[in-house]
Amino acid sequence: MGEYVNLNKCKSFRQSITTSLTPLADQVCSEVIVVNRTSDDIVVKDQNFDSDDNGFLLKTQESFTFRGITNTNELSAIADVAGTIYYRTQYYSNSPSR
């Protein structure tokens, strides 16, 4: 049996968001876990939708995994009060090996 090769290259980010729609950093991935550490709720929008009808409410201290993306910059976040979010990118929900 050969050496374990981790194909699931993950990266973690800390980003300030404001009262303007802020895209997440440019990082290739297939899913991203967003954690809201602001003092208020945030709305996460995807696929360049910026209307009020298209958004995912993430309450303070909540987290959610967004799947079906190819880059974190397909997601944007907006808050009523500026604050910090954290997110972690990954390619797989589990760690495949070969």
ABEGO torsion letter per residue (X at the ends): XBBBBBABBBBBBBBBBBABBBBBBBBBBABBBBBBABABBBBBBBGGBABAABBBBBBBGBBBBBBGBABAAABBBBBABBBBBBBBBBABABBBBX
